[in-house]
Amino acid sequence: MTDIQEIEEGVLIEADFYPYRIGNLLNDIEVRNGSLDMRELFRMAGNVIGSLWTLGFIKVIKTGYRMADEDTFEPMSHTVLSDAETREFLKNPDKWDEMDILSDTLAYELEITEDGRNYLESAIRTIR
């Protein structure tokens, strides 16, 4: 079985229920590692995403949202980044701030793949 780190496994668990926002991953990394500047957070998140994407466990997607009412956003568009777009995205975490990846209306999210789901199932069986 592939050996992945706890934080990567946590991403898969979260992404198994719904697309996991990269902003949430940044929060999880910051909670685990204390106060980091945004540049360090983006690089660490890029490493986690890159590892899981290289294994074929996740896809990076962009989802456009619109405000449905004053408290709720609803999805309008859902685009899976191509391999080339994902490589470019992962290669430039220093540009994520310019890309406004923490936007409420255009979210970069992680979606689990069938391989990622199979990994989770085998990891759960191994624990039992």
Long-range contacts (C-beta under 8 A, 24 or more apart in sequence): 1-119, 1-122, 1-123, 1-126, 2-55, 2-119, 4-51, 4-52, 4-55, 4-57, 4-119, 5-48, 5-51, 7-32, 7-48, 8-48, 8-51, 8-52, 9-120, 9-123, 11-48, 11-49, 11-52, 11-58, 11-110, 12-52, 12-57, 12-58, 12-112, 12-116, 12-119, 12-120, 13-120, 15-58, 15-110, 15-111, 15-112, 15-116, 16-112, 16-116, 16-117, 16-120, 19-61, 19-63, 19-107, 19-109, 19-110, 19-111, 20-109, 20-110, 20-111, 21-107, 21-108, 21-109, 21-110, 22-49, 22-96, 22-101, 22-107, 22-108, 22-109, 22-110, 23-101, 23-102, 23-107, 25-49, 25-110, 26-102, 38-97, 39-93, 39-94, 42-93, 42-94, 42-96, 42-97, 43-93, 43-94, 45-93, 46-90, 46-93, 46-96, 49-90, 49-110, 50-90, 52-110, 52-116, 53-86, 53-90, 55-115, 55-116, 55-119, 56-113, 56-115, 56-116, 57-112, 57-113, 57-115, 57-116, 57-119, 58-110, 58-111, 58-112, 58-113, 58-116, 59-86, 59-110, 59-111, 59-113, 60-85, 60-86, 60-89, 60-108, 60-109, 60-110, 60-111, 61-108, 61-109, 61-110, 61-111, 62-106, 62-107, 62-108, 62-109, 63-106, 63-107, 63-109, 64-105, 64-106, 65-104, 65-105, 65-106, 65-107, 66-105, 67-105, 73-104, 73-105, 80-111
